[in-house]
Amino acid sequence: MEPEFSILVVCLNPGDKLKTTLESIGKQTYRNYEVVVKDGLSTDGSAAYAKKAAGAFPSLRVFEKKDRGIYDAMNQAVQASEGKYLYFLNCGDRFYHERVLEEMAGLIAAHPAETGIYYGNIYERLTGREVASNPRLDAFGCYRNVPCHQACFYDRKLLLAHPFEIRYRVRADYEQFLWCFFTKTPELRTAFIYGEILIADYEGGGYSETGENRRVSAAEHREIVGKYMPAGTVWKYRIIMWITLAPLRTWIARNPVTSGIYNGLKKKIYGKG
């Protein structure tokens, strides 16, 4: 029988972080899921550890294959998955509590969609704060920021139809999300359904958040929005972001001292919107 969820974990020499993540998955009260561990030929025994841990899960499969980076690894994991909805949990990250899958299954049952992305909020360990996702996405919301992949459960059809473009080093998940939002393929028109569920305890401070990759991220953002939005619309959104002091707000959101106030206000604004 097709599992409701595939939890996809990609790794390359993750050390104890893989154990942390798998232990978190194994505690879930909802059991109609599989785990796919895609290992990029680690030399630290990670694949062997995952295989030994398989008995704690309804289904856990490990496959080892060389890849061309994290997004290629994620695409490979998608190809190996069998669940209806896919969720990526990075090594070092964990589910926020033991009922996340149970609550997400309830959200899906309450709001069935032919093709959907179901999403919630995350807890960022680096700042010690909850980060709220926008519950009502529109084009401007997609320009500003989309829910991170740790907040999203994707209909498998979407990731098979449009895999992550591996030429993007940092923003391939953003590009894929915008494709889902703007696609004109009738059978893949996507419903974006938000639930106030705290999904992941996100480690933060990872690959995409180094100084160099932030610069790459900005360049990729400019290219990607140009693929999906008219030039005039992009310029309008840039002006709005400049007027509303977006760089300052980003700094406030990432600062451990000020992030709590910022994210609390953002959550209230989203709630009133």
C-alpha positions as CSV (number, residue, x, y, z in Angstrom):
1,M,0.0,0.0,0.0
2,E,1.2,3.5,-0.8
3,P,2.4,5.2,2.4
4,E,0.9,8.6,3.1
5,F,4.3,10.2,3.7
6,S,7.8,9.7,2.5
7,I,10.4,11.3,4.9
8,L,13.5,11.9,2.8
9,V,16.9,12.3,4.5
10,V,19.9,13.0,2.3
11,C,23.4,12.8,3.8
12,L,27.1,12.8,3.3
13,N,29.3,12.1,6.3
14,P,26.7,13.6,8.8
15,G,28.1,11.9,11.9
16,D,25.7,11.9,14.9
17,K,23.4,14.3,13.1
18,L,21.8,11.4,11.2
19,K,21.1,9.6,14.5
20,T,19.4,12.7,15.9
21,T,17.2,13.0,12.8
22,L,16.2,9.3,12.6
23,E,15.4,9.2,16.3
24,S,13.1,12.1,15.8
25,I,11.3,10.4,13.0
26,G,11.0,7.1,14.9
27,K,9.1,8.8,17.7
28,Q,6.2,9.9,15.5
29,T,2.8,8.6,16.7
30,Y,1.4,8.4,13.1
31,R,2.9,5.4,11.4
32,N,1.8,5.4,7.8
33,Y,5.1,6.6,6.5
34,E,8.4,5.4,5.0
35,V,11.9,6.8,5.4
36,V,14.3,7.0,2.5
37,V,17.9,7.7,3.5
38,K,19.9,8.7,0.4
39,D,23.6,8.6,1.2
40,G,26.2,10.1,-1.1
41,L,28.8,7.4,-0.4
42,S,29.7,8.5,3.2
43,T,32.9,7.2,4.7
44,D,31.8,7.6,8.3
45,G,29.5,4.6,8.5
46,S,26.3,6.6,8.2
47,A,24.7,4.2,5.7
48,A,25.5,1.2,7.9
49,Y,24.0,2.9,10.9
50,A,20.8,3.7,9.1
51,K,20.5,0.1,7.9
52,K,20.9,-1.2,11.5
53,A,18.2,1.3,12.7
54,A,15.6,0.2,10.2
55,G,13.7,-2.0,12.6
56,A,12.4,1.1,14.5
57,F,10.4,2.3,11.5
58,P,7.4,1.1,9.5
59,S,9.7,1.1,6.5
60,L,13.2,2.4,6.1
61,R,15.3,2.1,2.9
62,V,18.8,3.2,2.4
63,F,20.5,3.6,-0.9
64,E,24.0,4.8,-1.6
65,K,24.9,6.7,-4.8
66,K,27.2,9.5,-5.8
67,D,25.5,12.8,-6.4
68,R,26.4,16.2,-7.7
69,G,25.3,18.1,-4.6
70,I,22.4,18.4,-2.2
71,Y,19.7,19.1,-4.8
72,D,20.8,16.2,-7.0
73,A,20.7,14.0,-3.8
74,M,17.2,15.3,-3.1
75,N,16.1,14.5,-6.7
76,Q,17.5,11.0,-6.3
77,A,15.6,10.5,-3.0
78,V,12.3,11.7,-4.7
79,Q,12.8,9.1,-7.4
80,A,13.2,6.4,-4.8
81,S,10.2,7.4,-2.8
82,E,6.7,5.8,-2.8
83,G,4.6,8.1,-0.6
84,K,1.9,10.4,-1.6
85,Y,3.4,13.4,0.2
86,L,7.1,14.0,0.5
87,Y,9.0,15.8,3.3
88,F,12.7,16.5,3.4
89,L,14.3,16.4,6.9
90,N,17.9,17.4,6.8
91,C,20.5,15.7,9.1
92,G,20.6,17.6,12.3
93,D,17.0,18.8,12.0
94,R,14.2,17.0,13.8
95,F,10.4,17.0,14.0
96,Y,9.3,19.5,16.6
97,H,7.2,17.0,18.5
98,E,5.9,13.4,18.3
99,R,2.5,14.3,16.7
100,V,3.7,16.3,13.6
101,L,2.8,13.6,11.1
102,E,-0.5,13.0,12.9
103,E,-1.4,16.7,12.7
104,M,-0.3,17.0,9.1
105,A,-2.4,13.9,8.2
106,G,-5.4,15.6,9.9
107,L,-4.8,18.8,7.9
108,I,-4.7,16.9,4.6
109,A,-7.9,15.0,5.5
110,A,-9.7,18.3,6.4
111,H,-8.6,20.1,3.3
112,P,-8.2,17.5,0.5
113,A,-6.7,18.7,-2.8
114,E,-6.0,17.0,-6.1
115,T,-2.5,18.5,-6.0
116,G,-1.3,20.3,-2.9
117,I,1.6,21.6,-0.8
118,Y,0.7,21.5,2.8
119,Y,2.8,23.7,5.1
120,G,3.2,25.1,8.6
121,N,5.8,26.8,10.8
122,I,9.3,25.9,12.0
123,Y,11.3,26.5,15.1
124,E,14.8,27.9,14.4
125,R,17.3,26.5,16.9
126,L,19.9,29.2,16.0
127,T,17.7,32.0,17.2
128,G,15.6,30.0,19.6
129,R,12.4,31.3,18.0
130,E,9.4,30.1,16.0
131,V,9.3,31.3,12.4
132,A,5.8,31.7,11.0
133,S,5.0,31.0,7.3
134,N,2.7,33.2,5.3
135,P,-0.7,31.5,5.5
136,R,-2.0,33.3,2.3
137,L,0.5,33.2,-0.5
138,D,0.2,35.5,-3.5
139,A,2.8,36.6,-6.1
140,F,4.3,39.3,-3.9
141,G,4.5,36.8,-1.0
142,C,6.4,34.4,-3.4
143,Y,8.7,37.2,-4.4
144,R,9.6,38.1,-0.8
145,N,9.9,34.6,0.7
146,V,8.3,31.2,0.5
147,P,8.0,28.7,3.2
148,C,11.3,26.8,3.6
149,H,11.3,23.2,2.6
150,Q,11.5,22.1,6.2
151,A,8.0,23.6,6.6
152,C,6.4,21.9,3.5
153,F,4.9,18.5,2.6
154,Y,4.9,18.3,-1.2
155,D,2.6,16.2,-3.4
156,R,5.0,13.8,-5.0
157,K,3.6,14.5,-8.4
158,L,5.0,18.0,-8.3
159,L,8.6,16.9,-7.6
160,L,8.5,14.3,-10.3
161,A,7.1,16.7,-12.9
162,H,9.6,19.5,-12.0
163,P,12.7,18.3,-10.1
164,F,15.0,20.7,-8.4
165,E,17.2,22.4,-11.0
166,I,20.7,21.5,-9.8
167,R,22.4,24.4,-11.6
168,Y,21.1,26.5,-8.7
169,R,23.5,26.1,-5.7
170,V,21.3,27.6,-3.0
171,R,17.8,28.5,-4.4
172,A,16.7,25.3,-6.3
173,D,14.0,24.7,-3.7
174,Y,12.8,28.3,-4.2
175,E,12.7,27.8,-8.0
176,Q,10.8,24.6,-7.6
177,F,8.2,26.3,-5.3
178,L,7.7,29.1,-7.8
179,W,7.2,26.6,-10.6
180,C,4.4,25.0,-8.5
181,F,2.8,28.4,-7.8
182,F,2.9,29.7,-11.4
183,T,2.6,26.5,-13.4
184,K,0.0,26.5,-16.2
185,T,-0.2,22.7,-16.4
186,P,-3.9,22.1,-15.6
187,E,-3.5,18.8,-13.9
188,L,-0.7,20.2,-11.7
189,R,-2.4,23.4,-10.5
190,T,-1.4,23.5,-6.9
191,A,-3.3,24.3,-3.7
192,F,-1.2,25.8,-1.0
193,I,-2.8,24.9,2.4
194,Y,-1.5,26.2,5.6
195,G,-1.9,24.8,9.1
196,E,-0.7,26.3,12.3
197,I,1.5,23.3,12.9
198,L,5.0,23.6,14.3
199,I,6.7,21.1,12.1
200,A,10.5,21.1,12.4
201,D,13.2,22.0,14.9
202,Y,15.5,23.5,12.3
203,E,19.2,23.6,13.1
204,G,20.0,26.7,11.1
205,G,23.4,28.1,10.1
206,G,23.7,25.7,7.3
207,Y,25.1,25.7,3.8
208,S,22.8,28.4,2.4
209,E,23.5,30.8,5.2
210,T,27.2,31.4,4.8
211,G,28.3,34.9,3.6
212,E,29.3,33.7,0.2
213,N,26.2,31.7,-0.3
214,R,24.0,34.6,0.7
215,R,25.5,36.5,-2.2
216,V,24.8,33.5,-4.5
217,S,21.3,33.3,-3.1
218,A,20.6,37.0,-4.0
219,A,21.9,36.4,-7.6
220,E,19.8,33.3,-8.0
221,H,16.8,35.0,-6.6
222,R,17.0,37.7,-9.2
223,E,17.3,35.1,-12.0
224,I,14.5,32.9,-10.8
225,V,11.9,35.7,-10.3
226,G,12.7,36.9,-13.8
227,K,11.7,33.4,-15.1
228,Y,8.2,33.6,-13.5
229,M,7.3,37.3,-13.1
230,P,7.1,40.1,-15.7
231,A,10.0,42.7,-15.4
232,G,7.6,45.5,-14.5
233,T,6.2,43.4,-11.6
234,V,9.7,42.5,-10.4
235,W,10.7,46.2,-10.3
236,K,7.6,47.1,-8.4
237,Y,8.3,44.5,-5.8
238,R,11.9,45.6,-5.5
239,I,10.8,49.1,-4.8
240,I,8.3,48.0,-2.2
241,M,11.0,45.9,-0.5
242,W,13.4,48.9,-0.5
243,I,10.8,51.3,0.9
244,T,9.9,48.8,3.6
245,L,13.5,48.3,4.7
246,A,13.7,44.6,3.8
247,P,17.5,44.3,4.5
248,L,17.0,45.7,8.0
249,R,14.1,43.4,8.7
250,T,16.2,40.4,7.6
251,W,18.9,41.4,10.0
252,I,16.4,41.8,12.8
253,A,14.8,38.4,12.0
254,R,18.2,36.7,12.2
255,N,19.5,38.4,15.3
256,P,18.9,36.2,18.4
257,V,18.2,39.2,20.5
258,T,15.5,40.8,18.2
259,S,14.2,37.7,16.3
260,G,11.6,36.9,18.9
261,I,9.9,40.2,18.8
262,Y,10.1,40.3,15.0
263,N,8.6,36.8,14.4
264,G,5.9,37.4,17.1
265,L,4.8,40.6,15.2
266,K,5.0,38.8,11.9
267,K,2.7,36.0,13.2
268,K,0.2,38.5,14.4
269,I,0.2,40.3,11.1
270,Y,-0.3,37.0,9.2
271,G,-3.1,36.1,11.6
272,K,-5.0,39.4,10.8
273,G,-4.3,39.3,7.1
